[in-house]
């Protein structure tokens, strides 16, 4: 059987949505959103860059080996307000 492995990569390059420190990110998850003592049960990496000169090696690999999911890059996310912030249960 195959298993799904979730990896979390906080990044502040997309509308400055993750501007906290690594410690603040964990505390925010635990006490603010989603809160209630939530602790991720997946690997959460330190904040990293996913674009530019300091791109994390994982994202450099993914961008080099996977096709873009849409022909139009601006169709990926045109309105950040539509991001679902609630955890999937």
Secondary structure as the mmCIF struct_conf table of DSSP 4:
data_model
#
loop_
_struct_conf.conf_type_id
_struct_conf.id
_struct_conf.beg_label_comp_id
_struct_conf.beg_label_asym_id
_struct_conf.beg_label_seq_id
_struct_conf.end_label_comp_id
_struct_conf.end_label_asym_id
_struct_conf.end_label_seq_id
STRN STRN1 UNK A 7 UNK A 9
BEND BEND1 UNK A 12 UNK A 12
TURN_TY1_P TURN_TY1_P1 UNK A 13 UNK A 16
BEND BEND2 UNK A 20 UNK A 20
HELX_RH_AL_P HELX_RH_AL_P1 UNK A 22 UNK A 31
TURN_TY1_P TURN_TY1_P2 UNK A 32 UNK A 32
BEND BEND3 UNK A 33 UNK A 34
TURN_TY1_P TURN_TY1_P3 UNK A 36 UNK A 37
BEND BEND4 UNK A 41 UNK A 42
STRN STRN2 UNK A 43 UNK A 45
HELX_LH_PP_P HELX_LH_PP_P1 UNK A 46 UNK A 47
STRN STRN3 UNK A 49 UNK A 49
BEND BEND5 UNK A 50 UNK A 52
TURN_TY1_P TURN_TY1_P4 UNK A 53 UNK A 54
STRN STRN4 UNK A 55 UNK A 55
HELX_RH_AL_P HELX_RH_AL_P2 UNK A 57 UNK A 65
BEND BEND6 UNK A 66 UNK A 66
BEND BEND7 UNK A 69 UNK A 72
HELX_RH_3T_P HELX_RH_3T_P1 UNK A 73 UNK A 75
BEND BEND8 UNK A 76 UNK A 76
BEND BEND9 UNK A 78 UNK A 78
HELX_RH_3T_P HELX_RH_3T_P2 UNK A 80 UNK A 82
BEND BEND10 UNK A 86 UNK A 86
HELX_LH_PP_P HELX_LH_PP_P2 UNK A 87 UNK A 88
#
